[in-house]
Amino acid sequence: MPKVFWFRDFVPQMTQDPGILRMAEYEDFEEAVVEANQWVRQNRIHVLQIETVVLPNIWSPYEEGTTDSSLGTRGGAPSHWHQFVRVWFETDEEVVAAARQATHDAIHGRPVHDAGDEGADHTTDPPGEPSAGPDQTATGDEE
């Protein structure tokens, strides 16, 4: 199988929703680092690079999380910047295709079918990995 590089994001989760007079609360950044370390170790991931990424408003209902290619801030409106861990790794092409489909389904709630692909099942996850959500962009597979 051809090898490609891909990524997975580890984002501190929201622990308390924002209220009328309070800001949302999140896990510490260290929780994301611990989760990334566990994932790499448990799945024997071939890590290429690890980054700390900082983006605005990834929890906004108008954004698509860490993989949104255009995150906005508005002049007078408050912006909330979030940092997370991104692990770039080497994996098989099939794992990337399944991860991209899972991410698309999580964001848009429906599968995408390629031309000539009618009736194909796009709902399965890569082996040993859960569906990717806004905070979990890609999956890895054991080498």
Residue pairs with C-beta under 8 A, 6 or more apart in sequence:
1 92
1 93
1 94
2 92
2 93
3 90
3 91
3 92
3 93
4 90
4 91
4 92
4 93
4 96
5 48
5 88
5 89
5 90
5 91
6 88
6 89
6 91
6 95
6 96
6 99
6 138
6 140
7 86
7 87
7 88
7 89
7 137
7 138
8 36
8 39
8 86
8 87
8 89
8 136
8 137
8 138
8 139
8 140
9 53
9 65
9 66
9 67
9 84
9 85
9 86
9 87
9 135
9 136
9 137
9 138
10 32
10 33
10 35
10 36
10 39
10 84
10 85
10 86
10 87
10 135
10 136
11 32
11 58
11 65
11 66
11 82
11 84
11 85
11 134
11 135
11 136
12 26
12 27
12 28
12 29
12 31
12 32
12 82
12 83
12 84
13 26
13 27
13 31
13 135
14 24
14 25
14 26
14 59
15 25
15 26
15 27
16 22
16 24
16 25
17 24
18 24
23 80
24 59
24 80
26 82
29 83
29 84
32 84
32 85
33 85
35 85
36 50
36 85
36 87
39 45
39 87
39 140
40 47
40 87
40 89
43 128
43 140
43 141
43 142
44 142
44 143
45 87
45 89
45 91
45 140
45 143
46 89
46 90
46 91
46 143
47 87
47 88
47 89
48 88
48 89
48 90
49 87
49 88
50 85
50 86
50 87
50 88
51 85
51 86
51 88
52 83
52 84
52 85
52 86
53 66
53 83
53 84
53 85
53 86
54 81
54 82
54 83
55 66
55 71
55 81
55 82
55 84
56 71
56 72
56 73
56 79
56 80
56 81
56 82
57 63
57 71
57 72
57 73
57 79
57 80
57 81
58 65
58 66
58 68
58 71
58 82
58 84
58 134
59 65
59 80
59 82
62 72
63 71
63 72
64 107
64 134
65 107
65 133
65 134
65 135
65 137
66 84
66 86
66 134
66 135
66 137
67 103
67 134
67 137
73 79
84 135
89 140
91 140
91 141
91 143
92 141
94 126
95 126
95 139
95 140
95 141
96 138
98 124
98 125
98 126
98 139
99 126
99 129
99 132
99 137
99 138
99 139
100 138
101 111
101 112
101 122
102 125
102 126
102 131
102 132
102 139
103 132
103 137
103 138
104 111
104 112
105 111
105 122
105 123
105 131
106 131
106 132
106 133
106 134
107 134
111 122
111 123
112 122
113 120
113 122
114 120
125 131
125 139
126 139
126 141
127 141
128 141
128 142
129 139
129 140
129 141
130 136
130 139
132 138
132 139
